[in-house]
Amino acid sequence: MATRGGFSSRLGFIMAAAGSAVGLGNIWGFPYEVGQGGGAAFVVMYLIFCFVLCYPVMVTEIAIGRKTEKNPVGAFNALGYKKWNFVGKMGIFSGFLILSFYNVIAGWAFGYVYEMAIGNFDIATHFSEFTQDVFKVGAYGMVFMATTAYVVSKGISGGIEKAAKFLMPSLLIMILLIVGYALTLPNAMDGLRFYLVPDFSEINTQVVINALGQAFFSLSLGMGALITYGSYVNKKENIVSAAAFITLADVGIAVLAGMMIFPLIGFMSGGAMDNVGSGPGLIFETLPEIFGTIGGTLGAVAGTLFFVLLCFAALTSTVSLLEVPVAYVVDEKNVRRSRAVWLVAGAIFLIGIPSLLGNGYSEFFSKFITYPGSETATDFLSFIANVANDTLLPLGGCLIVFFAAHIWKKHNLDEELSHGAPNYKGSFLQKYLNFAVGYLAPAVLGFIFVMTVLKTYFGISIF
């Protein structure tokens, strides 16, 4: 522990882990999925999954990390199950892929900070041209990756924890400022009603699958990030309560993001909430247009603040995504941290170039693959997101909880969780976590994995 470093405080760990969870998935992905899922009904499903299903997976990952004080691959080796370290390798691979395209989107957000600051609201109608300017957008992405690498290179307490203690409160303050302003706009209540008043007739199998996928990705599960962060946690820490705080923080930020965005859409649309699930356009086209409607200095300030907020949210996640492969290289290959950080960051940036080119600049990467049963081609960035987010993360989560319950055994998991939580053993929570980790989580995640593979890659929808 001394050579690897560790979190200096409980608050530092919670903020860093919450920062890992809070990211573009909350500010961008969550409102988009809510729009696609019919509004508040999706929100209800998302909340249920976060606490009933994802929380047990989070507790398990952190416990494995703290028990072994290792990266996702080393953790399985240290527990004596080397044959299972493929799960850790898959998690590192997933995080590698996710960061490669995540950095591209973060670069877009970083570029929009400048565009909003100079009052260029017309960027809303030129988003495709913006993404095709690969040298400019690539430069933004390179700066963002370098910033991420700098934070990670400073270590756990001096880099990741220190950054989280600044970024997370700043993030919350900015969201609250925009929420407060958005709620004063005409027709804001129509947007809020769409977001908070559920129509359960909107719920179907696809909404349920999407809600679980959003919860899982939002909480950084299945890729080893929380195994890695758990490896830096003190034995006296109460993992059970810390994971609850992390889940609450992530859910809270996501819910506030919706309260920020849907009133703005209600204002822009005159209260019509019929077409709000518009993918990247929701953030990079619709919102700049809204800030342009506000106009003047106020619109520029609001727009700049929003995209600074988006960059902060992205940075808290990119830091954790980079730390996972860096921890592996440091632990398993005995490479000095600073050297490992810049080598890994450089490799990920290079792997992300096809995602950068696949937004209209290169026809090959823009129409990279056409899945069976689909009439339209999928670009490279979306393909990587399908593979990493939608496929590997639920599979990784399923295998981690199955391993913890049936290979490592539940009594060992309980023993680790009881450190720092003297009242855990014999409690209702212990009984629920044993059930969820042993049966509920692997069954549901396995089901979601199979359904996703069938629908995404073969066009087969059973329900």
N, C-alpha and C positions, 0 to 999 in steps of 0.2 A: 504494500500500500504506500509505503514511504517513497519508493522510487517512481511509482505511477502517479502519485498525487491523489487528491480527493477533494470532495466538497468540504468547505470549511464550516458550514452551518446547515441546519435543517432548512431554513428559509432559502439558502442558496441552491440546495438540491431541488426543492419544490419549484422554484422559479425557473431553473434550468430545464427541468423535465417538463414543466408546463410550457416553456418556450419551445421545446422540441415538438410538443403537441400542437401549439398554436402556430399557425402559419397561413400560407396561401389557401390551404384547405378550409380554413375558417372564414377568411375574409372574401375569398373568391369562390371556392368550391361549394361551400355550404349554401350561400344564397342562390347560386345557380341550381343546385340540387333541390332546394326548397321550391324554386319556381317550376322546375320540371315535375316535381312530385305533388303539385297541387296545393302548395302552401302549408298551412299549420298542421295538417294531417301528417306530412313528412316530418315536421319538427317533433311531433309526439313520438313517432317511431324511432327517430334518431336519439331522443333522450332516453327512451327505454333501453335501446341497445347499448348506449354508453355506460349505463350503470349496471344493467343486468348481465351483459355479456362481455363487454370490453374491459370493465374494471377488473374482473378475475384474471383476464389475460395479462393486464398491466401488472398486477400484484405478482403474478408468477414470474414474469420476465425480470422484474426488479430483484426478486428473491434469488433467482438463479445467478444474476450478476453479482449480488452482494456475497453470496455463499462462496463463489469461486474467485472473486476479484480478478476476473478475466474478460476478454473480449468475447463476442458470440461464438467463435470457433474454440478458443481456449477454454471457455466455460464447460462445454461438453467433454472436452479432454480431461479437465480437472475433476469432473464428477466421476470419471472412470468409464465413460461411454464414448470412446473415440469414433465408433461407427456412426454415431449420431451427429458428429460435427458437421455433416453435410447440411444440416438445418441452419447452423450458424453461417456456413459459407453461402447458402442461398439468401440469407438475410443480408449479408454484406453485399452480395451481388445486386439484390433488390435496391438497397440504399444507394449503391453506385449508380444504377440506372436512373433512379428517381432524381438524384441530385443533378445528373447530366441534363435533364430537360427542365427541372425546377429552376436551375440557374438561368436558363433562357427566358423563362417567364419573369423571373426576378429582374432580369436585364430590361425587359419591357417596362416594368413598373418603375425602375430607376430612371429610365429615359423619360417617362411621363412626368416625373417630378419636375424636370426642366421645362417640359412643354407647358405644364400648368402654371409654373412660376412666371413664364413670359406671356401668359394669357393666350396660348395657342389652342383654343378650344376646338378649332377646325380639325385637330388631330383625330377627333371622334369619327370623322367621315373618311379619314385616310389611314386607318389602322393597318390595313393590308399592305399599303405602301411602306408604312413604318416598319413592319416586321420583315419586309423584303430588303430593307436597307441593312444588309447583313454586317457590313463593316462597322456601321455606327452602333447597331444593336449588339453586335459581338463585342465591341469595346465596352459598352455598358455592362455586359455579362462578365467580361474579364475583370473589370473593377469590382464587381459584386463578389466574384469568386475570390479575388485577392483579399477583400475585406474579410470574408469568411475564413480564409486560410490564416490571416493575421490573428484573428481571435483565437482560433484553435491552437495556433502555435504557441500561444502564451500559457497553455496548460489548462487544468481544470479550474482551480480556484482563482488564478490570476487572469484567465482568459474567458472561459465559458461562463463561469459563475458570475464574474464581475460584469460581463456584458449583459447577462440575463437580469441582473439587479437593476440595470439602467433601462434596458429595452422594454421589459415587461410593464413596469409602472408607466413609462412613457406611452406605450401602446394603449394602455387602458385609458389614460387621460385624453389622448387624441380621439379614441372612439367615443368617449362620453361627450366631448366637445361637439363632434359631428352629429351624434344622436340628438343632443340638445337642440342644435340648429335645425336638423332635418324635421323634427317634430313641430316646428313653428311654421312650416311651409303649407300652402294650400293643398288640400287633398292628401295630406300625409296620413290622416287617419284611415283612408281607404287602403293604403299600403300596409298599415299596421294591422288592420282587420284581416286582410288576406293572410298575413303572417302569423297571427295569434289566435284566430278563431277557426278551429278545425272543421273540415267537411270530410267525415270519415268515408264517404262514398268514393273519395279519391284514392283510397288505399287499395293497391293490388299487389301481386307478387313482385312485380318489377320495382315498385316503390319500396317494398320491404327490403329487397336485395340492395337497392341503391342506398337506403338509409343505413344499413349495416356496413356497407362498403365505405360510406362517408365517415361513419363513426370510427371505423377501424383505421382508416388512413389518417383521419384527423388526430387520433391519439398516438400516432407513430408506433403502432403495434406490428408485430410479425417480421420486422426487419433487423431486430437486435439492438436498436437504439437504446431501449430501456434496460436491456441486459448490460450494455456498455455503461450507461449512466449508473445503474445499480452497482456496478463493480467499484464505483468511487464513493459508495455510501458507507457511513460508519455503522458498526454493529449495534450501536445503541439506538439507531433510528427506528421509529415505528413505521414500517413499510405500509401496513394496512391503512393507517390514517393518512400518511403522505400521499399514497396513490389516490385516496378519496379527494384530497385537496387538488391534486393534479387534474383529475377528471372534472371536478367542479370548475377549475380555472379554464380548462379547455372549452367546456360546455358554455360557461358564462361568456367567454369571448365570442364564441360562435353565435349565441343568442343575441348578444349586443350588436354583432355585425349585421344580423338580419334587421334589427331595430334601426340601424343606421341606413341600410340600403333600400329596404322596401318603402319607407316613407318618401325617400328621394324619387323612387320609381313612381309612386302614387302622385307626387307633385308633377313629374314630367309627363305622365300619361293622362293627367286629368282625372285620375281615380280608376282608370281602366287597367285591370291587372290580368289581362288575358294572355299576354305574351312576354313573360318575364324570365323564362328559362332559356336564355339565348347564349349560353356558353361563354367563351372569352369576351364576346361582345358586350356582355352585361357590365363588365368592369372597364374595358378599354374603349368601348364605343358609347354605350348608354350613359354612363356616369359623367364622362367629360362633356357630353352634350348637355347634361343637367347643370353642370357647373357653368357652362357657357350661357345657359338660360338665366342663371342667377346673375352672371355678367360682372364686369368691372373688377375692381380690386377684391371685393368679397368673394366672387366666384373663383378668382385666381388663388386666393388664400385657402379657400375651402378645398379646391382641387389639389393644390400642392400638399396641404395637410393630409388629405386622404392617401395620396400616393407615397408620401413619406411613411405613413402608417403601414401601408402595404409592404414597403421595403423593410421596415422594422420587423413585421410579422414574418416575412420571408427569411430574414437573417437569423432569427431565433431557431428556425427549422434547418436552414442550410448548415448551421454550426453543428447541430446534432447529427445530421446526415454525413457530414465530413468526418466527425469524430469516430464513427463506427469503423470505417476502413483504416483510419489512422491508428486507432487502438490495436487493431489486428496486426498492422505492420510493425508497430512498436513492440507489442508483446511477443509475437510469434517469429518475427524476422530480426528482432534486436536492432532496429534502426532508430537513430536518435529522433525525438519527436519533431523538432523543427525541420529536419530533412524529410521525414515521412510526410509531414503536412504538405509541403510544397510539391513533392513528387506526386502524391495522390491527387491533390487539387488540380495540378497540371494535366494529369491523365484524364480526370473526369471532365475537365473543360474540353479537351480534345474529343472525347467520346460524345460530347453534347453538340458538336458541330453539325452532324446530320439533322438534329432537331432544330437547330438554328436555320438551316437551309431549307427545311421542309415546310415552310409557310409561304410558298409561292416563288421563292428564288430559284429553287431547283425542282424541275418537274419530276425527276426520279424520286426524290425524297418527299415531295408534296403528294405524290400518288404512289406511296411505297408498296402498299399491299392491298389486295381486295379479298376480303374474307368470303368463304363459301356462304351463299345465301344473301350476300350484300350486293347492291347494284353500284355502290360508290366506293372509291378507293380511300384508304386511310393513310394520312400523312405519317411520317416517321415519329414525330413527337407523340402523337396519339397512340401509335403502335407501342411505343415504349411504355407509355402510361398504362395501356391495357395489360401488357406483360407484367410490369412491376407492381403497380397499384392494385389492379383488379384481380390479378391471378396469383402472383407470388405472395402477396401480403396475407390474404386469408389462408393460403396453404401453409405458410410459415407459422402463423398463429395457431392453426389447427395442430401442427406437429409439435410445437413447443408445449402446449397444454397437455397433449396426449403423452408426451415424454415425461413431463413433470408428474402426472398422476399415475401412469402405468409402468414407466420404466424406472425413473428415479424414486417413485412412490410418494404418495400423499403425506405419509408420516414424516418424511424428510422435508417436504415443503412446509408442513405445519411447524416443524422444529425451527426452521429458519425464520418463519414469520413471527414466531413467538419471541424472538430476540427484539427487545425494544417495545414489545406489546405483551406484557405479562398476563393480561386478561383475555388474550386471544383463544388459548386452548379451552375447549369446552363451551365456547360461545356459539350463538346462533350463526354468526358470521363465518366461523370456522366450518360449520356444517354446510352452509350455503356454498362457500368457496370450494369445498371438497366436491360437492355435487356439480357445480358449474365447471370446474377444471377437469373433473373426471368424465363427465358425460355431456352436459349441455353445450359447452363451448366447442369441443371437438366435433360434435354431431352437427351443430348449426354451421360452423365454419367449413366443415367438409362438404355440407350440402351447398353452401354458397359458392364454394370453389367449383364444384361439378356444374352447377347451374350456369355460372359465369363462363366457364370453358365452352359448354355446349352452345350458349347463346352468342358469345362474342366471336368465337373462331369457326363455328359450324352453322350458325344461323338457326339453331334448334331451340325453340322455346317450348318447354314441356307444359307450362301453365299459361 
